[in-house]
Amino acid sequence: MKYKIPQSVLVVIHTPALEVLLIKRTDAPEYWQSVTGSREEPNEPWEQVAAREVHEETGIHCGPGSLLADQLVDWRVENVYEIYPAWRHRYAPDVTRNTEHLFGLMVPAGTPVRLNPGEHSLYQWLPYRAAARACASSTNARACLLLPQWLGRRSP
């Protein structure tokens, strides 16, 4: 069995009006979240992981050469948290903590979303405060609440 690398991205996809895209997991139906995903190789660039996961989970292209490439912003923030017991079997036996690297992706309102049915069953766009309340993960909720701050730091 190939274990997951305990280094992941969290990508808060949002509109200019601060509506946040949340997606519902198929393996935990009560779990709403932003796009997440782990590195496939230990030194895989964070931007590559983020763009890959956004495309795999939502069908939105934001990698190099795409129309949204310059909207994928590395917030240069990392969270370290305990991996939920229900998902620890995906990691090596001695791994209990994950490092999560944060990104934001601003998309136009009405951007089409195409979920990967193997991972997610539903999606919704919510105002950022409501999105924070709906997130199952506390780090995801905090990221949603910080969205106005991060947008204020963007250079024009």
C-alpha positions, 0 to 999 in steps of 0.5 A, spaced: 500 500 500 502 506 498 501 511 504 499 518 503 504 524 504 502 528 510 502 534 506 496 537 503 493 543 500 487 547 502 484 551 496 479 556 498 475 558 491 471 564 491 468 569 487 469 577 488 463 578 492 466 573 497 462 567 496 465 560 497 465 554 494 464 548 498 463 541 496 460 535 500 465 529 501 462 522 498 466 518 504 463 523 509 456 525 507 456 530 513 463 533 511 463 540 507 469 543 505 474 547 500 478 543 495 483 539 499 489 534 496 495 531 498 502 531 495 503 525 490 511 526 491 515 529 497 517 535 493 512 536 488 511 544 488 505 547 492 502 550 486 502 544 482 498 540 487 493 546 488 492 546 481 491 539 480 486 538 486 482 544 483 481 541 477 480 534 479 475 535 484 471 541 481 473 541 473 476 548 474 482 549 470 487 554 474 494 551 472 499 554 468 497 557 461 489 557 464 485 563 464 485 563 472 492 561 473 494 568 475 488 568 480 491 562 484 494 565 490 499 562 495 497 565 502 504 562 504 500 560 511 501 553 513 496 549 518 499 543 522 493 539 525 491 532 527 489 527 522 482 525 524 482 517 526 477 515 521 482 517 515 489 515 519 489 508 515 491 512 509 498 514 512 504 510 514 502 507 521 506 512 525 503 519 522 498 522 526 499 530 523 498 533 517 501 540 514 496 543 510 498 549 505 493 554 504 491 557 497 485 562 494 482 562 488 478 567 485 473 565 480 468 569 476 461 568 479 457 563 475 463 559 474 461 552 472 463 546 477 464 539 475 464 534 481 468 528 481 463 523 483 468 519 486 470 524 491 464 529 492 456 529 491 454 536 492 457 543 492 454 550 494 456 557 494 455 561 500 457 567 503 464 567 506 461 567 514 456 562 512 461 557 509 466 558 515 460 555 519 458 550 514 466 547 514 467 541 518 474 543 519 476 548 523 482 550 519 478 550 513 473 555 517 478 559 519 481 560 512 474 562 510 474 567 515 480 570 513 478 571 506 477 578 506 484 579 509 487 576 504 484 579 498 486 586 501 493 584 501 493 582 493 496 587 489 492 590 483 
